[in-house]
Amino acid sequence: MWAQVSDVYPDKDGITFPEEINVFEPFILENKNARETRILFRDTLTKIKRLTLWQPKAFKFVKDERFSVIQAFCGSGKTVLQIFLAVYDIITSRFTRKQLIAVPCNHIGSGFARMKIRLLKRVFDWYPSANFTEYSPGKIKLLREWLLATPEHLRAASSSQLINGLGAVCSQKALVMVWFGRPGFRGLTKSEKSRAIRNLTLRVDEAHHIKQSGTDPDLFEFELTLEELAIAKEEANGLGKIIDYILSSKSTSVKLCYTTATFFRGDSCPIVLEKHRKKFKFYHLDWLEHWETLGISKLSFEYLFFDADPINSMLDVIRKNPGRRFLVIVPPKNQKWRGDYSCPRIKRLVRELNKLGNVCDLVVRDGLTVSKQKANKKLLLEEPKDTSSKPKFDIVLSCNLVREGTDWVPCDFILNAAVESSPTVAVQTLGRPFRRYEVKDEVTILTFVKRFVIPKDSSTVEPREILSDRTNMLLVLTMLQDMAYPTKLNLPGTKKKSGPSGPKISTLEMLYGTDFYLKILDEMFESYERLLDKTEEGMDIVIESIMDKYLTLDDYKKVVAESLKLRIFRHFKPPSIRCEIDETYMRRAGFDKVVQGGTLYFADLSKKDLRTAYEIIRGNFPDLYSTDYEGFIKRIETRPVGYGSGGS
């Protein structure tokens, strides 16, 4: 039996939750107030931008901070917020601070273009005429000059309302080249670097690209050759080194502000290192709060299994859903079911898709060049952002190109036949259809997973790869689960002079503090693991013991108990994904323990695997293991480490 949602999750502003939660089952989330929300869209389509929805709270939270991180889901309005923060920083400093917005891709820079905003009861014209997103020798030279110029020199073009000169937009690639140089182009000297960061606020958009640790950066914008990949990694490393320089600098006039959809990179490492976290102020937008503002009535997440390839299944889904706008995602060349550069399967898919609607083809292969891909992408970027005109495309076919920063606002259906191995890529992909669009009523995400098949020659196959797609899909489901159904408490309202307030929504961590909360979870999980009879009755005994020992909040003891019970279910219950796996083969393939009837597998891990597991858990799931690395190793020395479809 699962913890009943009615006790843990109140009916929040018209959002309907299922009666019971199962982490790994496809689920549906509904919003009864979506129609009223869509009507309000018209009020936001004004020539003068204002802070709306969650933005005023975030603005107030970070506006005076030196180092800050703003995490909000894709399409929530982080770009506009950064512009407001930049203008605020300029005018409150009396035009003595420079604002440099660094973006990973050229087209993302267009979002930071000229904009009129209302701030502090006045209208300002944000006009960053200094645009260095184009990667050319001329632009690189101008960016260098801008970095070394003083605010007094740059503000000459500004006025009391026009913000010009002090604000600039550049590509992260261009910034790295200016800082470190390239053959034929001299980088900044030690004294020039010190000058460059003086009175500078560096605003990093899509901050999950920053690499500040020893693992690879998150790179997925294009299908890269080995040479291109090496250059891209060098650029991401370079940006991380610039950040390290700023954070280690003695200068007190430099500031940093990150915006990101996730607090971690594609390799699951946090974007702010442990040693720097105390310097930063973190703002997090709850996904449910964002969901309520989208005007979408229904979100569905489902999966389908396929054998050789999913093409027929994808075509069938499109035929059965007329009027929807589809984003079809396929694997990179030579990966999964796609095949080599000739791509006969992709060619067949394109032929059939063209029979079903207007297709924007972004998959480079034999028959579609990089220049043609760029031309098609340009057409996609011209698609309407509102309902004032009709979209040209019914279907967008892509590999990695639209997973980040490329907004096709009319999209309401994702067919994902390339399951992500990176949680950051997964979040970016999920964010594509979550864009406000007045006629968008429903969003569907359909993932295609290869059916379990015993390989003919198992000696050439890495055992983990057999389950990789299934494992990655469960990762996405878990992330959606945490976003859509966080463990929240409906606490009694506090009394006021004018009468009692409504119920207060909180979490256990907010209620008790992070350290105490982790201590409670750690002891609870260990107590439950020691139980011989892991029934619900045994679970209740463990929770009652923990609450009697630590918790004295009698007013809402029931919801706290139900919340703790849900955490145990999430942590221990084997996932119930409906698929058949040959357990005998999995044992022969190297997994030394198999849970009968489930999809949880265990295997020996190397020291490198253990270090990776620790970094992932410590960085993203601190409530599972709150110890240091040595303590982590001691905890797992006498128990197997799970791996596979949702292994814990």
HUBEL-V741873 format. One record per backbone hydrogen bond with DSSP energy under -0.5 kcal/mol. CO is the residue of the C=O (numbers start at 1). NH is the residue of the N-H. E is the energy in kcal/mol with one decimal. If there is no record, write none. Layout:
BEGIN
CO;NH;E  CO;NH;E
END
This chain:
BEGIN
4;7;-0.9  4;8;-0.8  5;9;-4.2  8;10;-0.6  10;12;-1.4  11;13;-0.9  12;15;-2.1  14;32;-2.4  15;17;-0.5  16;30;-1.2  19;5;-1.3  22;25;-1.5  27;301;-2.1  29;299;-2.8  30;16;-2.1  31;34;-1.2  33;37;-1.8  34;38;-2.3  35;39;-1.4  36;40;-1.1  37;41;-0.6  38;41;-0.9  39;42;-0.9  40;43;-1.1  40;44;-0.6  41;44;-1.6  41;45;-0.8  44;46;-1.8  47;49;-0.6  47;116;-0.6  49;118;-2.6  52;55;-2.4  54;58;-1.9  55;59;-3.1  56;60;-2.3  57;61;-1.8  58;62;-1.9  59;63;-2.0  62;65;-2.0  66;256;-2.3  67;281;-1.8  68;258;-2.5  69;71;-0.6  69;283;-3.0  70;72;-0.6  70;260;-2.1  71;285;-2.6  73;76;-1.6  77;81;-1.6  78;82;-2.3  79;83;-1.8  80;84;-2.2  81;85;-2.5  82;86;-2.4  83;87;-2.6  84;88;-2.5  85;89;-2.3  86;90;-1.8  87;91;-2.7  88;92;-2.4  89;93;-0.8  90;95;-3.0  91;94;-1.0  98;201;-2.4  99;101;-0.6  99;168;-2.5  100;102;-0.6  100;203;-3.2  101;103;-0.5  101;170;-2.7  102;205;-2.6  103;172;-2.7  105;108;-0.7  105;109;-1.0  106;109;-0.9  106;110;-0.5  107;110;-0.9  108;111;-1.5  109;112;-1.5  110;113;-1.4  115;126;-2.6  116;49;-3.0  117;119;-0.6  117;124;-2.9  119;122;-1.5  122;119;-2.9  122;124;-0.5  124;117;-2.6  124;126;-0.7  125;127;-0.7  125;163;-2.8  126;115;-2.3  127;129;-2.2  129;131;-1.3  130;132;-0.6  130;169;-1.9  132;171;-1.2  134;136;-1.3  136;140;-2.6  137;141;-2.1  138;142;-2.0  139;143;-2.5  140;144;-2.1  141;145;-2.1  142;146;-2.4  143;147;-2.5  144;148;-1.7  145;149;-0.9  146;149;-0.7  150;153;-0.5  150;154;-2.1  151;155;-2.4  153;156;-0.9  154;157;-1.0  155;158;-1.7  161;125;-3.1  161;163;-0.6  162;159;-2.3  162;164;-1.0  163;127;-2.5  166;99;-3.0  167;130;-0.7  168;101;-2.7  169;132;-4.1  170;103;-2.4  171;175;-2.0  172;176;-2.1  173;177;-1.9  174;178;-2.4  175;179;-2.2  176;180;-2.7  177;181;-2.4  178;188;-0.6  179;188;-1.2  180;187;-0.5  182;185;-3.1  185;182;-2.2  189;193;-2.4  190;194;-1.6  191;195;-1.8  192;196;-2.7  193;197;-1.5  195;198;-0.9  197;200;-1.6  199;98;-2.9  200;202;-0.6  200;255;-2.5  201;100;-2.5  201;203;-0.6  202;204;-0.7  202;257;-2.1  203;102;-2.5  203;205;-0.7  204;259;-2.2  206;209;-1.5  207;210;-1.8  208;218;-0.5  210;212;-0.6  217;219;-0.8  222;224;-1.0  225;229;-3.0  226;230;-2.1  227;231;-1.9  228;232;-2.7  229;233;-2.5  230;234;-1.9  231;235;-2.0  232;236;-2.4  233;237;-2.9  234;238;-2.4  235;239;-2.4  236;211;-1.2  236;240;-2.0  237;241;-2.1  238;242;-2.1  239;243;-2.2  240;244;-2.5  241;245;-2.3  242;246;-2.3  243;247;-2.7  244;248;-1.7  245;249;-0.8  246;249;-0.7  255;202;-2.5  256;68;-1.7  257;204;-1.7  258;70;-2.5  259;206;-0.5  259;207;-2.1  260;72;-2.0  263;271;-2.5  265;268;-1.8  269;265;-3.0  271;273;-0.5  273;276;-1.6  273;277;-0.9  274;277;-0.7  276;279;-1.8  276;280;-0.6  277;280;-1.2  281;69;-2.5  283;71;-3.1  284;286;-0.7  286;290;-1.6  287;291;-3.0  288;292;-1.9  290;293;-1.5  291;294;-1.5  294;437;-0.5  295;297;-0.5  297;31;-2.5  298;443;-2.8  299;29;-2.5  300;445;-2.7  301;27;-0.7  302;447;-2.3  304;449;-2.8  306;451;-3.2  310;314;-2.6  311;315;-2.6  312;316;-2.2  313;317;-2.1  314;318;-2.1  315;319;-2.3  316;320;-1.7  318;321;-1.1  321;324;-1.3  324;326;-0.6  325;412;-2.0  325;413;-1.5  326;328;-0.6  326;396;-2.6  327;329;-0.6  327;415;-2.7  328;330;-0.5  328;398;-2.7  329;417;-2.5  332;335;-1.5  335;338;-1.8  339;334;-3.8  340;343;-1.0  341;366;-2.1  343;347;-2.3  344;348;-2.1  345;349;-2.4  346;350;-2.7  347;351;-2.2  348;352;-2.1  349;353;-2.5  350;354;-2.3  351;355;-0.6  352;355;-0.8  353;356;-1.6  353;357;-0.9  358;394;-2.5  358;395;-2.2  359;361;-0.7  360;362;-0.6  360;397;-2.4  362;364;-0.8  365;367;-0.8  365;368;-2.1  368;365;-1.8  369;373;-2.2  370;374;-2.4  371;375;-1.9  372;376;-2.4  373;377;-2.5  374;378;-2.1  375;379;-1.6  376;380;-2.1  377;381;-2.4  378;382;-0.7  379;382;-0.6  380;383;-1.7  386;389;-0.7  394;326;-2.2  395;360;-2.5  396;328;-3.2  396;398;-0.5  397;362;-2.5  398;330;-2.4  400;403;-1.3  405;407;-0.8  406;408;-0.7  407;409;-0.8  408;411;-1.9  412;444;-2.0  413;327;-2.7  413;415;-0.5  414;416;-0.7  414;446;-2.8  415;329;-2.7  415;417;-0.8  416;448;-2.7  422;426;-2.2  423;427;-2.2  424;428;-2.5  425;429;-2.7  426;430;-2.6  427;431;-1.6  429;432;-1.4  431;434;-0.7  433;435;-1.8  437;440;-2.5  439;441;-0.8  441;297;-2.2  441;298;-1.3  443;300;-2.3  444;414;-2.7  444;446;-0.5  445;302;-2.5  445;447;-0.5  446;416;-2.7  447;304;-2.5  447;449;-0.5  449;306;-1.8  456;458;-0.6  457;460;-1.4  458;461;-1.1  462;465;-1.3  462;466;-0.9  463;466;-0.8  463;467;-0.6  464;467;-1.1  465;468;-0.8  467;471;-3.1  468;472;-2.9  469;473;-2.4  470;474;-2.0  471;475;-1.8  472;476;-2.0  473;477;-2.3  474;478;-2.5  475;479;-2.3  476;480;-2.6  477;481;-2.6  478;482;-2.5  479;483;-1.9  480;484;-3.2  481;485;-2.9  486;488;-1.2  489;491;-1.0  489;506;-1.9  491;504;-2.1  494;501;-1.9  496;499;-1.5  499;496;-0.7  504;491;-2.8  504;506;-0.5  506;489;-3.0  507;511;-2.3  508;512;-2.5  509;513;-2.1  513;517;-2.4  514;518;-2.6  515;519;-1.9  516;520;-2.2  517;521;-2.4  518;522;-2.7  519;523;-2.2  520;524;-2.4  521;525;-2.9  522;526;-2.0  523;527;-2.3  524;528;-2.3  525;529;-2.2  526;530;-1.4  527;531;-0.5  528;531;-1.1  532;534;-0.8  533;535;-2.0  535;539;-2.0  536;540;-2.4  537;541;-1.9  538;542;-2.1  539;543;-2.5  540;544;-2.6  541;545;-2.3  542;546;-2.3  543;547;-2.6  544;548;-2.4  545;549;-1.7  546;550;-2.5  546;551;-0.5  547;551;-1.4  552;554;-1.6  553;556;-1.2  554;557;-1.2  556;560;-1.6  557;561;-2.3  558;562;-2.4  559;563;-2.0  560;564;-2.4  561;565;-2.1  562;566;-2.0  563;567;-1.7  564;568;-1.8  565;569;-2.2  566;570;-2.6  567;571;-2.0  568;572;-2.5  569;573;-2.0  577;579;-1.3  581;583;-1.1  582;586;-1.8  583;587;-1.9  584;588;-1.8  585;589;-2.2  586;591;-2.1  587;590;-1.3  590;592;-0.7  593;602;-1.6  594;596;-0.7  595;598;-2.1  599;601;-0.5  599;645;-0.6  600;595;-1.5  601;643;-3.6  602;592;-0.6  602;593;-0.9  606;610;-2.6  607;611;-2.3  608;612;-2.4  609;613;-2.9  610;614;-2.6  611;615;-2.4  612;616;-2.4  613;617;-2.6  614;618;-3.3  615;619;-2.3  616;620;-2.2  616;621;-0.6  617;621;-2.1  621;624;-2.2  621;625;-0.9  628;632;-2.5  629;633;-2.4  630;634;-2.2  631;635;-2.0  632;636;-1.2  633;637;-0.8  634;637;-0.6  636;639;-1.0  640;642;-0.6  641;603;-1.3  643;601;-1.0  644;646;-2.2  644;647;-0.8
END
